Amino acid sequence: MVPISYGMTIGHIAGLLKELELKNVSTILLVGGFGECKLVQEAMKKAVGRRTVIVSVVLKEAVMFSHQPRLISSRRLKYAYG
């Protein structure tokens, strides 16, 4: 069972996606604490049908780094973008 606040948010998003202006939305991006919750991920996937759901915690890490740069002592990326 999805907590009520998440359930209301997911229901709201599902309702918005039924509107004519948003019918062509094909991808949903979940970020941060909301996106990390497996329960929310599964409920969102079920609610949005065939649309792609992408989960990203990179944004959360970027915000943490901007507030506390010493929090991350090194970065190891196979590829860098930007």
PEJO-V448215 format. One line per field, one symbol per residue. phi: phi as a letter, one per 40 degrees, with the letter a starting at -180 (. if undefined). psi: psi as a letter, one per 20 degrees, with the letter a starting at -180 (. if undefined). burial: 1 if it has 9 or more other ideal C-beta (glycine too) atoms within 8 Angstrom, else 0. Layout:
# PEJO-V448215
phi=???
psi=???
burial=???
This chain:
# PEJO-V448215
phi=.cddcccccccccccccccdcbdccbbbbbbgdcccccccdcccdcccgcccbbbbbcdccccccccbdccbcabbbcbbbh
psi=ppqggghggghgggghiiqghjhjpippppqbhghhohgggghgghhjciqpppppiggghggghhhnhihohqpophqpp.
burial=0100011011101100100001000001011101111011101100110010101110111011100000010000000000
